[in-house]
Amino acid sequence: LLLMLIGGRIVPSFTRNWLTKRGVKTGLPTQPDRFDVIVLASAAAGLLAWSIVPSWSAGALLLFVASALHLIRLLRWRGYRTM
């Protein structure tokens, strides 16, 4: 969870700085907001469920939802624009 939290602050910041130095004004990474809190909470819930009852299928569903939300979060960082 700590890596998710720090990564969500550092990666978009570095991407934004790099794009700004190159003169890009549009399509910058989003700043952390409520969506990031929801993503981290879903990951925490999934990890907690998995650690308590590893064979529980609802825990697997929580982790799947968390991974889908993390994919959306990653796309919002716009790292592909640095290529």
N, C-alpha and C positions, 0 to 999 in steps of 0.2 A: 504494500500500500504506500509505503514511503517513496518507492521508486516511481509509482504512478503519480503521486502528488508532485514530486520534484520535477519529473519529466514533463508534466503538464505546464509547469512554469518556465522551465529553462528552454526547451526545444522551440516553442513558439516565439519566445523572446529572441533567441539567436536567429531564427528564420526571419523575423520582422526586421532585425537590425541589418542582416545581410541584404534583404530586398530593398530596404530604405537606402542603404549605401549605393545601391545600383540605380537609384532613381525611380523605383517602382512606387506608385502611389495608390493603386487599386489592388484588390485581391490579397490584402495582407492577412496574416493569421489572426484568428479571433483571440480576444483576451479571455482569460479564465472567467467563467460565469456560473450560473446555477446548473447548467448542463453538466459541467465538470463535477460538481458536487454530487449530482444524481449518478453519474458514471462511477465515481469512487464509492458511493454508498452501495450501489448494486454489486460492485466487485467485493466489497467488504462482506456483504450479506452472503454472496455465493461462496466466498472463501470460508466464512464461519460455518455455513451449513455443511460444506465439504469436510471440514476438519472435525465436526461433531459427529456427523453420520455420513461417511464416505459413500455408502451404497444407496443413498436416498436419491431417487430420480429427480425430485424437485430441486435438489441442490445442483444437479447437473444442468437443469434448465436455467437456474439462476446464473450459473457460470456462462452458459451459452449467451444469455441476454447481455451479460456484462461484456462479453467479448465483442458482440455486435455493436454495443454502445461505444466501446473503445475504438473500434474501427471508424465509426463516425467521428469520434473525437480526434483521431489521428488525421483524418481527412481535413478537419477544420484547421489544423496547424499549417496546412498548405506547404508541406515540405517538398512536394513534387515541383514547386515553382523554383526551387534553388537549382534545379538541373539546368 
